[in-house]
Amino acid sequence: MKSAALCGILSLFLAVAACAQRPAWRQASDSELASVLPSRAPVLNEHIETEMRTASGIVNDRGQFIAGVVLLTAGYSADGKYSHYLLVQAPMHFASFVLQPGDYLMGWTRAGAEDVLNVHFNVAATGKLAGTAKAKRIPGRGPVESIQIWPPQSGGLIQIGRFGIPYKMSPKS
């Protein structure tokens, strides 16, 4: 009888511990990215074509994605303000703001120094500024990426070219 009660308590403890664990994030496959990223991204009142071969993203064990892709903005009114489309399905924490789930546009300007970019995140539907972050040059001679989203377990970084923006995920996402 005691062993049955002990097994029940142990099973309950393990179930609670499993529920409390943070979801695991991993790189999303090309087919997963194609299923969640639009071929024409909503940008204000337009739909701008995306370059799917540049797509990058992560997915957790709950099926939530963080994914980005380059926008083909030539000939549109984006006028250099936006270069990337970002799909966020779980809150992302940056140094000074949080991106809630939604569709965003990313653009950047030089910050005066060669080693820093000012990256701005705007709501895709309205263009309203959601936040800004500094992207710093990634040390070393690694690959230059149009966009690469690294999972939180790998340091949580959105890479644009040779620059990286650190982020963290909420413990519950």
C-alpha positions as MATLAB code, in Angstrom:
seq = 'MKSAALCGILSLFLAVAACAQRPAWRQASDSELASVLPSRAPVLNEHIETEMRTASGIVNDRGQFIAGVVLLTAGYSADGKYSHYLLVQAPMHFASFVLQPGDYLMGWTRAGAEDVLNVHFNVAATGKLAGTAKAKRIPGRGPVESIQIWPPQSGGLIQIGRFGIPYKMSPKS';
ca = [
       0.000    0.000    0.000;
       2.809    2.410    0.877;
       4.612    1.698   -2.379;
       1.441    2.365   -4.390;
       0.981    5.710   -2.650;
       4.645    6.543   -3.156;
       4.393    5.681   -6.866;
       1.296    7.880   -7.166;
       3.001   10.834   -5.494;
       6.117   10.355   -7.644;
       3.997   10.198  -10.821;
       2.174   13.383   -9.839;
       5.490   15.149   -9.121;
       6.914   14.107  -12.506;
       3.766   15.253  -14.322;
       3.898   18.687  -12.667;
       7.629   18.994  -13.403;
       7.073   18.078  -17.071;
       4.347   20.732  -17.415;
       6.559   23.378  -15.816;
       9.451   22.835  -18.220;
      10.104   25.439  -20.856;
       9.193   24.371  -24.360;
      12.139   23.313  -26.476;
      12.931   25.441  -29.532;
      14.603   24.080  -32.665;
      15.409   25.273  -36.180;
      12.355   25.066  -38.419;
      12.628   23.101  -41.656;
      12.191   24.692  -45.085;
       8.774   23.038  -45.478;
       7.651   24.292  -42.048;
       8.776   27.821  -42.929;
       6.949   27.650  -46.263;
       3.765   26.647  -44.411;
       3.796   29.689  -42.075;
       5.514   32.485  -44.030;
       3.555   34.249  -46.791;
       4.842   34.383  -50.353;
       3.517   37.974  -50.352;
       3.801   39.627  -46.951;
       1.241   42.173  -45.733;
       3.031   45.536  -45.579;
       0.645   48.376  -44.717;
      -1.797   48.447  -47.665;
       0.371   46.332  -49.981;
       1.454   42.706  -50.251;
       5.171   42.530  -50.994;
       6.821   39.420  -52.390;
       9.184   37.541  -50.077;
      12.415   35.738  -50.984;
      11.624   32.316  -49.508;
      15.144   30.967  -50.030;
      16.280   33.445  -47.337;
      13.683   32.262  -44.790;
      14.839   31.266  -41.327;
      13.005   30.439  -38.160;
      12.531   28.410  -35.048;
       9.599   26.390  -33.745;
       8.833   25.075  -30.273;
       7.208   21.820  -29.214;
       3.855   23.671  -29.020;
       4.010   24.527  -32.732;
       4.731   28.243  -32.178;
       7.029   29.874  -34.731;
       9.401   32.802  -34.819;
      10.254   33.177  -38.511;
      11.666   35.809  -40.818;
      12.253   36.358  -44.507;
      13.661   39.081  -46.779;
      11.147   41.395  -48.485;
      11.625   42.180  -52.188;
      10.836   45.886  -51.841;
      12.050   47.272  -55.183;
       9.266   49.351  -56.724;
       7.191   49.552  -53.535;
       6.608   52.440  -51.168;
       8.684   50.694  -48.490;
      11.395   53.162  -49.552;
      14.152   51.373  -47.649;
      12.252   51.491  -44.321;
      11.657   47.745  -44.270;
      13.908   44.912  -45.359;
      12.494   41.852  -43.558;
       9.148   40.370  -42.545;
       8.990   38.722  -39.094;
       6.283   36.348  -37.843;
       6.136   36.135  -34.030;
       3.870   33.538  -32.372;
       5.329   33.733  -28.837;
       6.475   36.862  -26.968;
      10.096   37.842  -27.699;
      11.974   39.942  -25.147;
      14.586   42.407  -26.360;
      16.654   44.755  -24.187;
      14.053   47.540  -24.095;
      10.763   46.064  -25.382;
       8.714   42.917  -25.954;
       7.302   41.826  -29.313;
       3.913   40.263  -28.724;
       2.586   37.637  -31.169;
       1.928   39.226  -34.546;
       3.364   40.218  -37.918;
       6.228   42.717  -38.014;
       8.502   44.510  -40.440;
      12.180   44.982  -39.710;
      14.401   47.669  -41.115;
      17.754   49.080  -40.123;
      20.066   52.042  -40.411;
      23.734   52.463  -39.549;
      24.243   53.774  -36.039;
      27.216   55.921  -36.986;
      29.666   53.229  -35.940;
      30.608   50.450  -38.334;
      29.927   47.846  -35.657;
      26.301   48.772  -34.831;
      22.951   48.863  -36.647;
      19.777   50.482  -35.338;
      17.037   47.953  -36.079;
      13.408   48.989  -35.903;
      10.426   46.672  -35.627;
       7.109   47.942  -36.969;
       3.652   46.366  -36.929;
       3.122   45.068  -40.478;
      -0.522   46.138  -40.808;
      -0.123   49.714  -39.544;
       3.582   50.586  -39.706;
       3.426   51.633  -36.045;
       6.799   51.363  -34.293;
       6.870   48.415  -31.873;
      10.446   48.930  -30.681;
      14.073   49.434  -31.628;
      17.169   47.395  -30.857;
      20.890   47.661  -31.466;
      22.450   44.952  -33.609;
      26.145   44.538  -32.937;
      28.744   43.013  -35.224;
      29.187   39.315  -34.477;
      32.867   38.641  -33.707;
      34.793   36.283  -35.959;
      34.464   35.448  -39.616;
      31.260   33.400  -39.616;
      28.824   33.306  -42.515;
      26.938   36.416  -43.644;
      23.203   35.662  -43.443;
      20.296   37.555  -45.014;
      18.440   36.571  -41.860;
      19.084   33.765  -39.400;
      17.101   33.177  -36.236;
      19.019   31.178  -33.648;
      17.080   29.287  -30.928;
      17.169   30.604  -27.354;
      19.245   27.590  -26.237;
      21.904   28.627  -28.791;
      22.134   32.163  -27.449;
      18.904   33.677  -28.795;
      20.035   35.835  -31.685;
      18.465   37.315  -34.817;
      21.312   37.631  -37.310;
      21.165   40.148  -40.167;
      24.302   40.045  -42.293;
      27.210   40.051  -39.818;
      25.131   41.697  -37.069;
      23.155   40.134  -34.242;
      20.269   41.231  -32.027;
      20.002   39.227  -28.791;
      16.562   38.174  -27.550;
      15.017   35.948  -24.892;
      11.775   34.028  -24.796;
       9.264   34.125  -21.959;
       9.666   31.159  -19.598;
       6.158   30.013  -20.565;
       6.689   30.206  -24.340;
];
